[in-house]
Amino acid sequence: MQYVKIGSILLITFVILTGLGIPLSANPQGFFEFPIIPGLEDKARNLFFHVPMAWTAVLAFLISTYFGFRYLRTKELEYDFKSVSSASLGLLFCVLATVTGALWARFNWGSFWNWDPRQTSIFILLLIYGAYFALRSAIESEEKRASLSAVYAIISGLTAPFFIFVMPRMMPGLHPGSKGDPSGKGPLFESNMIAPNMRVIFYISLVGFTLLFIWLLQLKIKTAKLEYEHSRHQS
């Protein structure tokens, strides 16, 4: 796990330094120059952070779903610890994706919030997982809390990819990749929308944030176990 920690720190540091430090040029001559994307300019750098955060949120929600399913099969509390720990990190990255998306919206569309389909879908996810933690806090019985949380995690986790990747592409909106967007799927998936050096940094960012999630998940699970053991000793 030490390698995961070090790897995430190094990769994200690299992305911050290069993603924010490499200058823009109308005629880039090498790796250390980004092309100017019409309409985005410096705001295109947000791609290195906003999209990987959204990806990490979905990954965390899916892992929470997996461990919820494992708990229902085995009734072992360790899987409940893993499920809730992953869900909490998913909610954190979902908030970060929302904030970075709002900043993008402010400079591209004039206001932080426009109820664009992508903003609406991620807001729904925040409500869904906010309700998940409200449900857990309202139930005192360990077994009942874990069982209901597992069912909730499975249902809500299966909706996460739909709200992040599918629904926004089914409706017209301001965000690239919305229905009717002439560029197609948007700058994340259209290879001709991003220069090769930007794609390299973007994929490094995806790996870095994924490793960061894995590291934080291990810490969250250990913390959840310690809190559980402490509460058992006090009762």
Secondary structure, DSSP 8 states (H G I E B T S, - for coil): -HHHHHHHHHHHHHHHHHHHHS-EESS--STT-EE--TTTGGGGGGHHHHHHHHHHHHHHHHHHHHHHHHHHHH--HHHHHHHHHHHHHHHHHHHHHHHHHHHHHHHHHSSS----HHHHHHHHHHHHHHHHHHHHHH---HHHHHHHHHHHHHHHHHHHHIIIIIHHHHS--SSTTSTT-TTSS-TTT-GGGS-HHHHHHHHHHHHHHHHHHHHHHHHHHHHHHHHHHHHHHH-
